[in-house]
């Protein structure tokens, strides 16, 4: 067993744990915003770890695998947060507000901004 197999296996195991926790977070969270955060944060790190682990495992045979893995990692690092933000913004604009346990109406700072913008648009 080579050092590449040990390091690659570690990253694949770590990524698998994060992917599992991301799926569990999506299942357990109360609203779309918490689910989106749990899914995006954990699956980004999980997918990046698994892909990096596969790249490390293939280092003995072919060095171009690690370059391909790095390109994929850069793409994931840019695309996952952007898509998460777009989904959260679309949900907020469709008036699906975050789940808030508190009875305080001032908990959602963006609601005030949206209310003011809609009043300006009507006049």
C-alpha positions as a LaTeX table, in Angstrom:
\begin{tabular}{lrrr}
\hline
Residue & $x$ (\AA) & $y$ (\AA) & $z$ (\AA) \\
\hline
Unk1 & 0.00 & 0.00 & 0.00 \\
Unk2 & 1.55 & 3.27 & $-1.11$ \\
Unk3 & 1.35 & 6.69 & 0.50 \\
Unk4 & $-0.87$ & 7.90 & $-2.37$ \\
Unk5 & $-3.44$ & 5.21 & $-1.59$ \\
Unk6 & $-3.50$ & 6.13 & 2.09 \\
Unk7 & $-3.86$ & 9.87 & 1.48 \\
Unk8 & $-6.37$ & 9.36 & $-1.34$ \\
Unk9 & $-8.41$ & 6.94 & 0.77 \\
Unk10 & $-8.42$ & 9.42 & 3.65 \\
Unk11 & $-9.77$ & 12.22 & 1.45 \\
Unk12 & $-12.41$ & 9.94 & $-0.07$ \\
Unk13 & $-13.52$ & 8.83 & 3.40 \\
Unk14 & $-13.58$ & 12.44 & 4.63 \\
Unk15 & $-15.60$ & 13.50 & 1.59 \\
Unk16 & $-18.04$ & 10.64 & 2.08 \\
Unk17 & $-18.62$ & 11.71 & 5.68 \\
Unk18 & $-19.30$ & 15.29 & 4.62 \\
Unk19 & $-21.66$ & 14.16 & 1.85 \\
Unk20 & $-23.55$ & 12.01 & 4.35 \\
Unk21 & $-23.80$ & 14.90 & 6.82 \\
Unk22 & $-25.00$ & 17.20 & 4.04 \\
Unk23 & $-27.75$ & 14.75 & 3.14 \\
Unk24 & $-28.68$ & 14.42 & 6.79 \\
Unk25 & $-28.78$ & 18.21 & 7.11 \\
Unk26 & $-31.12$ & 18.49 & 4.13 \\
Unk27 & $-33.39$ & 15.90 & 5.73 \\
Unk28 & $-33.39$ & 17.43 & 9.23 \\
Unk29 & $-33.52$ & 21.21 & 8.69 \\
Unk30 & $-36.84$ & 23.07 & 9.06 \\
Unk31 & $-36.90$ & 25.41 & 6.04 \\
Unk32 & $-35.42$ & 25.87 & 2.58 \\
Unk33 & $-32.73$ & 28.30 & 3.71 \\
Unk34 & $-31.27$ & 26.00 & 6.35 \\
Unk35 & $-31.49$ & 23.05 & 3.97 \\
Unk36 & $-29.75$ & 25.05 & 1.29 \\
Unk37 & $-26.93$ & 26.00 & 3.64 \\
Unk38 & $-26.50$ & 22.47 & 4.98 \\
Unk39 & $-26.53$ & 21.01 & 1.50 \\
Unk40 & $-24.23$ & 23.55 & $-0.08$ \\
Unk41 & $-21.58$ & 23.77 & 2.62 \\
Unk42 & $-21.29$ & 20.05 & 3.30 \\
Unk43 & $-21.63$ & 18.82 & $-0.26$ \\
Unk44 & $-19.15$ & 21.37 & $-1.57$ \\
Unk45 & $-16.51$ & 20.19 & 0.88 \\
Unk46 & $-17.56$ & 16.56 & 0.43 \\
Unk47 & $-17.44$ & 16.61 & $-3.36$ \\
Unk48 & $-14.15$ & 18.48 & $-3.35$ \\
Unk49 & $-12.61$ & 15.98 & $-0.94$ \\
Unk50 & $-13.78$ & 12.96 & $-2.94$ \\
Unk51 & $-12.53$ & 14.39 & $-6.23$ \\
Unk52 & $-9.21$ & 15.39 & $-4.68$ \\
Unk53 & $-8.89$ & 11.90 & $-3.18$ \\
Unk54 & $-9.45$ & 10.29 & $-6.58$ \\
Unk55 & $-6.86$ & 12.63 & $-8.06$ \\
Unk56 & $-4.37$ & 11.61 & $-5.38$ \\
Unk57 & $-5.11$ & 7.91 & $-5.92$ \\
Unk58 & $-4.33$ & 8.24 & $-9.62$ \\
Unk59 & $-1.00$ & 10.04 & $-9.10$ \\
Unk60 & 1.02 & 6.86 & $-9.38$ \\
Unk61 & $-0.35$ & 6.01 & $-12.83$ \\
Unk62 & $-0.94$ & 9.36 & $-14.49$ \\
Unk63 & $-0.07$ & 12.87 & $-13.27$ \\
Unk64 & $-2.72$ & 14.53 & $-15.44$ \\
Unk65 & $-5.47$ & 13.26 & $-13.13$ \\
Unk66 & $-4.52$ & 15.73 & $-10.42$ \\
Unk67 & $-4.67$ & 18.62 & $-12.91$ \\
Unk68 & $-8.12$ & 17.53 & $-14.05$ \\
Unk69 & $-9.20$ & 17.20 & $-10.42$ \\
Unk70 & $-7.95$ & 20.72 & $-9.65$ \\
Unk71 & $-9.91$ & 22.17 & $-12.57$ \\
Unk72 & $-13.05$ & 20.42 & $-11.33$ \\
Unk73 & $-12.38$ & 21.67 & $-7.77$ \\
Unk74 & $-12.12$ & 25.26 & $-8.99$ \\
Unk75 & $-15.38$ & 24.89 & $-10.89$ \\
Unk76 & $-17.15$ & 23.46 & $-7.82$ \\
Unk77 & $-15.71$ & 26.19 & $-5.58$ \\
Unk78 & $-17.23$ & 28.86 & $-7.85$ \\
Unk79 & $-20.48$ & 27.26 & $-8.96$ \\
Unk80 & $-21.91$ & 25.84 & $-5.71$ \\
Unk81 & $-22.02$ & 29.10 & $-3.70$ \\
Unk82 & $-23.35$ & 31.03 & $-6.69$ \\
Unk83 & $-26.14$ & 28.53 & $-7.33$ \\
Unk84 & $-26.98$ & 28.43 & $-3.63$ \\
Unk85 & $-27.27$ & 32.20 & $-3.52$ \\
Unk86 & $-29.46$ & 32.26 & $-6.62$ \\
Unk87 & $-31.81$ & 29.64 & $-5.17$ \\
Unk88 & $-32.07$ & 31.45 & $-1.83$ \\
Unk89 & $-32.76$ & 34.77 & $-3.53$ \\
Unk90 & $-35.43$ & 33.24 & $-5.73$ \\
Unk91 & $-37.13$ & 31.69 & $-2.72$ \\
Unk92 & $-37.08$ & 34.99 & $-0.86$ \\
Unk93 & $-38.46$ & 36.92 & $-3.82$ \\
Unk94 & $-41.27$ & 34.37 & $-4.12$ \\
Unk95 & $-42.22$ & 35.32 & $-0.54$ \\
Unk96 & $-41.06$ & 32.12 & 1.17 \\
Unk97 & $-39.52$ & 33.69 & 4.23 \\
Unk98 & $-37.18$ & 31.95 & 6.69 \\
Unk99 & $-38.61$ & 29.96 & 9.57 \\
Unk100 & $-38.19$ & 32.06 & 12.71 \\
Unk101 & $-39.19$ & 30.70 & 16.13 \\
Unk102 & $-39.21$ & 34.13 & 17.73 \\
Unk103 & $-42.39$ & 36.24 & 17.86 \\
Unk104 & $-40.33$ & 39.37 & 17.16 \\
Unk105 & $-41.23$ & 40.75 & 13.71 \\
Unk106 & $-37.89$ & 42.55 & 13.42 \\
Unk107 & $-35.91$ & 39.33 & 12.98 \\
Unk108 & $-35.91$ & 39.50 & 9.17 \\
Unk109 & $-33.91$ & 42.56 & 8.13 \\
Unk110 & $-34.53$ & 42.01 & 4.41 \\
Unk111 & $-38.31$ & 42.03 & 4.77 \\
Unk112 & $-38.20$ & 45.75 & 5.57 \\
Unk113 & $-36.10$ & 46.43 & 2.48 \\
Unk114 & $-38.47$ & 44.42 & 0.27 \\
Unk115 & $-41.53$ & 46.15 & 1.73 \\
Unk116 & $-40.01$ & 49.58 & 1.06 \\
Unk117 & $-39.05$ & 48.63 & $-2.50$ \\
Unk118 & $-42.53$ & 47.32 & $-3.28$ \\
Unk119 & $-44.09$ & 50.55 & $-1.93$ \\
Unk120 & $-41.78$ & 52.61 & $-4.16$ \\
Unk121 & $-42.63$ & 50.49 & $-7.20$ \\
Unk122 & $-46.38$ & 50.94 & $-6.65$ \\
Unk123 & $-46.12$ & 54.74 & $-6.48$ \\
\hline
\end{tabular}
